[in-house]
Amino acid sequence: MPEIKIIIGNKRYSSWSLRGWLAIDHTGLPYNEIKLRLDTPSFYEEIVKYSPAKRVPTLLDGDIAVWDSAAIIDYCARLVPEKFWWPADKAAYALARSVFNEMHSGFTEIRAHMPMNLVDNWQNLTLSDGIKTDVRRIVGIWTECREKHGAGGAFLFGEFSAVDMMFATITTRLTTYGIAVNSVSSDYINAVRNYPAMDKWFTEAVTETEIVSADQLDEGITHLG
Ligand SMILES: N[C@@H](CCC(=O)N[C@@H](CS)C(=O)NCC(=O)O)C(=O)O
């Protein structure tokens, strides 16, 4: 079997990496991690060896390269289709796929002004109208998914799925920035935090000492992570 490698950024900060890493970890296949330090000269020297897009995450399966978190999740689902990735029911799938894509391409206010940071906490953030709109929509999505399709477990579609991989970084941000949400959402945030793969990622993230200033809270942050 060809060796699988996932190229990621700092676990403390790299929200896109987390999504791709959750996918390869979910397969249960053996894989190696190559961690590049974001915002360093060595990142740019190294990433070109793996990814034409020059971004993390990138997955290497032998000589096959897959980049972009959504593509990596789809590719991993194809590698091990017997695992749960998407709900089978047509209506549930339609909702799952739609909110997955909505997350991948949207929520730019949260992504720009509330960067993922698994170590620090900022509890007194002044929420712009844009952030409030994003948070309301996210809470709406989580509540709808949990109420309509979550009966089989603690995640959006019951068992941990591709959709949870996509939203995992948002669950951490609402905690980092102390954003109040409804009880369905806070239960969901706790379920993701306690999911064994997330715990594995966090355990290493909190040991990282490198600071990426572009991802530390500051009024000027515009980083779409
Ligand atoms: N749409 C891409 C975004 C990937 C992305 O922007 N990754 C960031 C790290 S979280 C990156 O590689 N930044 C390096 C750079 O912009 O030079 C995905 O879904 O994977």
The ligand as an SDF file (V2000), in Angstrom:
LIG
                    3D

 20 19  0  0  0  0  0  0  0  0999 V2000
   -9.5060   26.4490    0.4900 N   0  0  0  0  0  0  0  0  0  0  0  0
   -8.3140   25.8530    1.0400 C   0  0  0  0  0  0  0  0  0  0  0  0
   -7.6250   26.8660    1.9310 C   0  0  0  0  0  0  0  0  0  0  0  0
   -6.2520   26.4060    2.4040 C   0  0  0  0  0  0  0  0  0  0  0  0
   -5.4930   27.5260    3.1140 C   0  0  0  0  0  0  0  0  0  0  0  0
   -5.6830   28.7260    2.8360 O   0  0  0  0  0  0  0  0  0  0  0  0
   -4.5900   27.1180    4.0270 N   0  0  0  0  0  0  0  0  0  0  0  0
   -3.7640   28.0630    4.7420 C   0  0  0  0  0  0  0  0  0  0  0  0
   -3.4420   27.5760    6.1580 C   0  0  0  0  0  0  0  0  0  0  0  0
   -4.8480   27.3930    7.1940 S   0  0  0  0  0  0  0  0  0  0  0  0
   -2.4120   28.1770    4.0480 C   0  0  0  0  0  0  0  0  0  0  0  0
   -1.9100   27.2430    3.4650 O   0  0  0  0  0  0  0  0  0  0  0  0
   -1.7940   29.3610    4.1420 N   0  0  0  0  0  0  0  0  0  0  0  0
   -0.4920   29.5800    3.6120 C   0  0  0  0  0  0  0  0  0  0  0  0
   -0.4250   30.7750    2.7270 C   0  0  0  0  0  0  0  0  0  0  0  0
   -1.4960   31.3830    2.4800 O   0  0  0  0  0  0  0  0  0  0  0  0
    0.6500   31.1040    2.2610 O   0  0  0  0  0  0  0  0  0  0  0  0
   -8.7010   24.5460    1.7640 C   0  0  0  0  0  0  0  0  0  0  0  0
   -9.9070   24.2770    1.9140 O   0  0  0  0  0  0  0  0  0  0  0  0
   -7.8190   23.7410    2.1070 O   0  0  0  0  0  0  0  0  0  0  0  0
  1  2  1  0
  2  3  1  0
  2 18  1  0
  3  4  1  0
  4  5  1  0
  5  6  2  0
  5  7  1  0
  7  8  1  0
  8  9  1  0
  8 11  1  0
  9 10  1  0
 11 12  2  0
 11 13  1  0
 13 14  1  0
 14 15  1  0
 15 16  2  0
 15 17  1  0
 18 19  2  0
 18 20  1  0
M  END
$$$$
